[in-house]
Amino acid sequence: MYNFITLRSSSKVLFCALLLAACGAKRPAVEDLATHADLSLFKLHSLRGTRDGDRLQAQAVFSDSSSILTMEMHFAIGSPTTLESGTWQWARNNQMLSGSVSARSVTFLGGQDGPPSIGGVYDLRDTSGVARYRVAIPTTALPERWQARPATN
């Protein structure tokens, strides 16, 4: 069995190229977990929010130019920052879909000297609690002040 050091230089170049290609694979912004429909045209249209002490309210909007998916999220800032609650609405195929948001991962960057940044991977659950969609939000600075609707529990 060969190790990396004993490989020929042409094999090392090929190995490195394959490794870099694998690392560059991007997750789609919106994935359909139920029917696996192609949602690759959906892109993050806007992400805005407001930090108030140890709380952060944020709104993410995704669109494919024919329909709009809106997520409203309320985070508790700490170590780690957690999603306290969230809701989503999607006007799609002539019907209004909605439900709750749960976090698979949350990325939060301070905002002590500038605007806070938020990102992560979230599951959009239907009204029965089943994860229907998965959304990936790249870590993005929140430049705008925005007032969300009050959280309902």
C-alpha positions, 0 to 999 in steps of 0.5 A, a space after each residue: 500500500 502506498 502512502 501520499 509521500 511515495 506517490 508520483 507527482 502526477 498522482 499527487 496533483 490528481 489527488 489534490 484536484 479531486 480533494 479540492 473539488 469534493 470540498 467545493 461542493 455547495 449545498 443548495 439553498 432550499 432542498 425538498 426533503 419529501 418529494 426531492 423536487 428540484 429547487 436549485 433555482 431558489 436563492 437567498 433574496 434577503 436576510 435582515 434582522 435586529 439584535 436587542 441585547 441577548 436576542 436577535 430577530 431575523 427574516 430570510 426571504 428566498 425566491 426563484 422569481 415565481 414564488 417566495 419563501 419567508 422565514 421569521 426566526 427568533 434567536 437567543 444569543 449565547 454560547 452557543 446561540 440557539 434558535 428559540 422559535 421560527 415560522 415560515 410561509 411559502 406561496 407555492 403552486 397556488 397554495 400557502 404552505 406554512 409551519 415551524 422552523 427548527 435549527 440543525 446548526 446555527 452560526 452567529 458572529 458577534 456584532 459587537 463592533 458592527 452588524 451581527 451575522 447569522 447563518 446555519 442550516 434549518 428544517 422547515 416543518 409542516 403543521 404536523 411537525 414533519 420536516 418538509 424542506 431544508 434551508 441553508 443560509 450562508 453566514 451573512 451580516 444583518 445590515 438593516 434594522 427590522 421589526 419582526 412580528 412578536 413570537 407566538 408560543 
